[in-house]
Amino acid sequence: MSPQSLTRRHVLRGLGTCLTLPLLDAMLPRAWAAPSQYKPLDKSMGTHPRMICCYVPNGVNILEWMPSDNGRDYTLSPTLGVLKEHRADFSVLSGLGHPASQGGHSGADTWLTGADLKATPGADYTNQVSADQIVAELHGKQTRFPSLQLSDASGTGSAGHSHTLSFDRSGTPMPSENSPKRLFERLFVPDSAADRAATLRRYAERKSILDSVRGEAKSLNDKLGKQDQRKLDEYLTSVRETEQRVARLESWVDVPKPQVDPKNLQLGSQPQNAHDRPMWLDVMLEVSYLAFLTDTTRVITFEWSREAGGYGGGGENHHELSHHGGDKDMLKKLGAIDCFHLERLGRFLTFLKSTKEGDGNMLDNTLVLFGSGMNSGAGGEHSPKNLPLLLAGGHKLGLKHGQHLGWEPNSHPPLSNVLLTLIQKMGVEADKFRDSTGTLTGLV
């Protein structure tokens, strides 16, 4: 039998007193929601390379996460044992980090950019383009959506506490979606004639505003100094990128959306509801799976929780537990959250592997990067070193798996080498990304 879930009011009524009680485990919210009944489909609608980057905040219980040995015969750690059935389909990467990262809760801001956020004199925060957006520039020409940004908090968040992993060429954050229902409707629900007309009017208004802004900016340019001209040029670059996005969105207005049956998709799940947490993660990954299967997009970033936030499977406070200070009980609970996250990842990998594609399956053509941009460390410190990372899928894209590739945390290749590897395997002709020194040895 499951332990009974109590409320403070229930306990106080039983005691017949107004004493203030400490927070007991039995008072924590518990997720009793039934598991998702959605099942993977038989086959995809075409063979295409894809990439999804899944981010968990606050680091992990590194003591239970990291394998104790290297190579192909490595021993799965207690936490990674959750993924034992997928062992041949992923590589564990340890010891890596971004040398320019500031650490702390800015990890999500730099995980896919590798940027030094304080590199620009006089600016508190300056980011750069993320790896996923470089890939989206190539593949977005062939799909309705160049990329999707998902998170448990919509919008962009704030500098250092981003709600998104994706940043455009000017380093501007790209807003995320956190509602399964809105996401599904955006991808798969047909627009009415009135909706299409309203969309075209909205695009026309945007183009008119952009034309006006560009005209005023050009007339201002001659009156500015060199530094301000440089800033204005960066702004105009962003305007041009927006114009291009509007133009390509306009070209898809009359193209029918794929027909997808929403049966058994729990689209009403709420990201900030501790009870809904497991179901919300599952349904967001299910819709991501459908977006890949229908070739609606080939690039997705998914921040499972924002930094300094998040829940475990039973509603536990993820951020609070990450500041464990070496406490054994808190480390145990943090490890349980890590296992909960990997269970959700394992289910997603099963979906991809269960769906036929060409002479293989969807996972063979899908790159799945999972991890965090910080390490809570043995003592609960928030370090940008020795990040917990997994890379799964992509056998037919040339990746080798079933191994632990580990380096010394103070002497390692930059994490940008991993990102450059992903960029190249997605077909982009590039020999450099941020501070990369090449692709990551051992993956290819």
N, C-alpha and C positions, 0 to 999 in steps of 0.2 A: 504494500500500500504506500501511496505517496504521502509525504509529510503535509500536515495541514497548513494552509497559508493563513496568517492572522493579520488583523489590522490593529493599530494602537488603540482605537476606540473599543474594539472587541475585548482586548486584554484589560483595559482600564475599567470597563463595565463589569467584568468578572471580578475584579479586585474591589470594586465599590469605592474607588478612591480617585483623587486627581493628581497622583504622583506622576512625574515625568520619567518615562522609561527610556533606557538606552535602545538603540536600533538593534533589534534581534534578527537573526537570519530568517526566522519564520515570518517576519514582517516584510521581507523583500518581495517585490512583484515576481510572480512565477508565470512562465509561458506554458499554458496548458492547451494552446491551440492545436487542433489536429494537423498532421503534416499535409503538405500539398499533395493533391491527387493528380496533378498534371504530369503527363508522360511524354518522353521524347518522341518525335516523329520518325518515320522509317528512313527518309532520305532528304537531302537538301535539294535546293533548286539550282545548283550549279557549283562548280569547283572554283573556289577563290581563296587567296591568302587573306587572313584576318588577324586582328590583334586586339586583345582586351587586357587592360592593366587594372588590377584590383588592389586597392589600398586599404590597409587597416591602420588605425592611429595608435599612438601611445606605446608602440613597441610591443614586445612579447616577454614571457618568462624565458629569457635567453638560456637559463640553466637547463630547462626541459626541452628547448627547441633545437639547439645545435647538436648535430651528430658528433660523436667522439672520435671518429676516424674518417679518412678521406678515401676517394676512389670509387670504383664500381661495386666493391664488396663492402661498402660502409654499412654500419649498423643504424637502422632507423632510430631516431631519438624517441622518447616517450610521446612527445607531441606529434611528431611526423608519422608515428605509427598509424594515426587515423587514416593516412593516405596509402597504406600498404598495398591495396589492390591496384593502385595507379603507379607503383614504384617505377616501372619501366617507362613511364610517360612523363617524368619530370626530373629535373636536376635541382639539387639544393646548392645554393650559392652562399658562402659565408665569408666574413672578413671584409666585405666590400663596403664602400661608402663614397660620398661625394666630398673630395678634399675641400671644396669651397663652401660647403654647407655650414650654416651657423648652428645647426642642431636645434634642440628644443622642439616646440610645436610648429616650427616653420617647415617641417619635413614634407608635408603634402605639397607645399609651394615649390619645392626644389626636386622632388623625387624623379620627375620626368624632364626637368630642365637642367639640373646640375649647375644652376647659376649661383653666383655670389650675390645675394640680395642687397648687399651694401657696397657693391663695387663702384657705383657711380658717385663721385664726390658731390656733396650737397644734397643727395637724395637719400631718404630713409629706406627706400625699398625700390629696387629695379629688377624685374624678372626678365626672362628671355623665352624664346619659343620652346615648347615642349616637344619631345620626340614623336608623340602621337600625331601632332599637327603637321610635322614634316611628312609623315606617312599619309595623312589625310589629303595633303595637297596632290598626291599622285592618285590615290584610289578614289578620292571624292569626285573625280570627273565622271565616274561611271555609276555612282550610286545616288539615291535620292538625298541622303544625308551624308556629307563628307565624314562626319564623326558624331558620336553621341557622348554627352557628359552627364554622368549620373552621380548622385550623392544622397546622403540621408538628410541633407539640408539644401534647399533650393538656392539658386542665385550663385554669387561668387564668394560670399563671406568677406573677410577682411584680410589685409596684409599680415602674413604670418599665421593666420588661422583660416586658410582658404577652404571653401566649399567645393573646389574643383581642382583637378589635376592638370587641366589643359590650359595652355597659354598660347596666344597667337604670335605672329612674327614680331609684333611690337611689345610682347611681354604682357599683354592685357589678358586678364583671366576670362575664360569663357564660361558662362553660367550653366549650372547643373540643374537637372530635373530630379525630383525626389518622389513624385507621385506615380505609382504604377499605372493608374487609370489614365492620367494625362499622357503618359509616355505611350501607352498602347493606342490611344486615340490618335495621337500625332503620327504614329507609324502605320496604323492599319485600318482605321475607321474612314470610310469614303467621305469626301467632302460633298456637300450639296452644291447645286448651281449657285445659290445665294452665297454660300461660304466661299466658293472660288472667286466670285465677283468681288466680294469684300476683301479677299486676300490680294487680288490684283490691284485694287484701289490703294490698299495699304502699301504695297510695293512701289506704286507710282508716287505716293506721297513721300516715301523714304528717298526715292531717287531725286525728287525735287528738292528735298532738304539737303541732300548730299551735294547736289549741283550748286546750291546757294552757298553752302559752307566752303566748298572748294574755291568758288569764285572770290569770296571775301578773303580767304586765306592767301590767295595769290596776290591780291591787291595790297595786302599787308606786308608781304614778304620783303619788299624793297626798303621798308622803313625799319627793319629789324637788324640787330647785330648778328654776328656769325653764330653765336651760341643759341640765340633764340631762333635763328633760321634753321639750325639743325633740329631743334625741338619741333618746330613747325613742320619740317619735312617728315619727321617720324609720325606726326599727327596725320599728315596727308597720306602717308602710306597706309595707316589704319583706315582712313576714309576710302581709299582705293580698294582695300580688302573687303570692306563692307559693301561697296558697289558690286564687286564680283560675287559676293555671297547672295546679294539680292537678285542679281541677274540669273544665277544658276537655280535659285529657288523658284523664280518666275518660270523658268523653262520646264519645271516638273509639275506645275499646277494642274495641267490637263492629262498627266500620266496617271492611270489608275493605280491605287495602292494595292499591295498584295492582299489576298483574302485569307484571313487567319481566324480560326474559331476560338473565341475567348473562354470556352467551357473549361471549368476547373482552374482557371487562372484567378487567383484571389486578388483582384485589382484594387480592392478597397483597403488593403493592408496599409497601415500607417507607420512611417519610419520612426517617429518619436514615441510610439506606444510600446512599452516594454513587453507587453503581452504579445504584440504583433511581430516582434523583432525577427524571429526565425522565418516566419512566413513572408515578411517584407523582403528580406534578403533573397529568399528563394524565388519570389515572383519577379523581382527585378532582374535576376539572373535568367529566369525563364524568358522574359521579354527580350533580353539581350541575345539569348540563344535564337529566338525567332527572328530578330533583326538580322543576325548572321545568316540563318537558314534561307531567308527570303532575299538576301543580298540587298537589303535596305541600307545597310552601312557595312563597312569592313573595319571600322576603327571605333573602339569604345574605351572610355576611362570611367572607372567606378570607384569612388571614394566611399567605402562602406560606412564610415562614420567620420565626422570632422575631428580634427585634432582637439584634444582636451575635452572629448565627449565620448559617446558610445555606450552601448549596453552589451552585456553577455546574453546567452541564450535564456537565462531566467530573469533578466532585467537587472543584472549586477552592474554597478557603476564601473565601467572599464577604466576611465581616467583615474579615478580614486585608487583603484587597485594597482595601477602602473606606478604610483608613488609608494611602493611597498616597503622601501627602506630595509629590505632583506628579511622582512617578516615572513615566516614559513607559511602561515595560514593564508596571507594575502597572495603569496607566490603560487600557492596551490590553486586559489580561485582564479588568478590571472592565467595559469596554465589551462584551466577549464575553459576559459573564454577563447584561448588560442585553439583548443581542440574543437570548440563550437564553430569557429570561423573556418577551420580546415574541413570540417564535415560539410559545410555549405559549398566550399570550393570543390570537394570531392564529388558532390552531387552534380555540380555543373560540368565537371570533366566527364562524368558518366553520361550525361545528356549528349555531349559532343561526340563521345566515342561510340554511343549507341546508334548514331545517325549515319547511314551510309552516304558516301560521297565519292564518286568515281570508283576506283578500285580499292578504296580505303574508307575512312570515316572523317567526320568534320574536324575532330581533334588533330588529325594528321596535317591539316592545313590552317590550324588556328594556333597562334602564339598566345599563351596565357601567362602574364607576369603577375605574381602575387607577392605582397610584402608590405613593409613599412619604411618610412623615411627617418625613423628614429629607433633607438635601442634603449629600453628602460634599464638595462644593465643589472648586474648582480645586486647592486645596492639601490636601485630605483632611479639612478641618474638618467637624464635624457641626453643620450649621446648620439652624434651623427655617424658613429663608427660601427663596424660589424653589424650591419643591418640584416634583419631576417628577410630572406628572399628565396622564392621558388620560381622556376621557369618551366612551364609544361607545354606539351603539344609541339606541333611543327615538324613532325618526323619527315614529311614530304617536302618541307621547306629547307631541310638540310641540318636540323638540329639533332644532337646526340644527347640521350638521357639515361636515366638509371644510375646516377652518380652524385657524389658530393664533391664539389669543387670548393676547396677552402684555402684562404690566404690569411696571413698575419694581419690583424686589424690596423697595425701601424705601418705596414709595408705591403701594399696591395695595388692591383690595377684599379683605375677609377671606375666607378659604377657606370660612367658614360660609355665604357667599352661594351657593357651589356646592351645599353640603349642603341649604340651604333650597330651591334649585331642584329637587333630587332629591325632597325631601319633597313638594313641591307637585305635581310631575309624577306622583308615585305616588298622588295623590288626597287627600292630607291637607290639610285646611283650616288653614293656618298662615301667618302673615305675619312670623314671627320665629323664628330659631334661633340661640341663643347671641349672638354679637356681630354678626350679619348686618345689613346695611344695605339688603337687598332681594335679589332674585334676581340671578344673574350676567348682566350685560349682554352680549349677543351670542350666548348659548346659545338664547334663546327669541325 
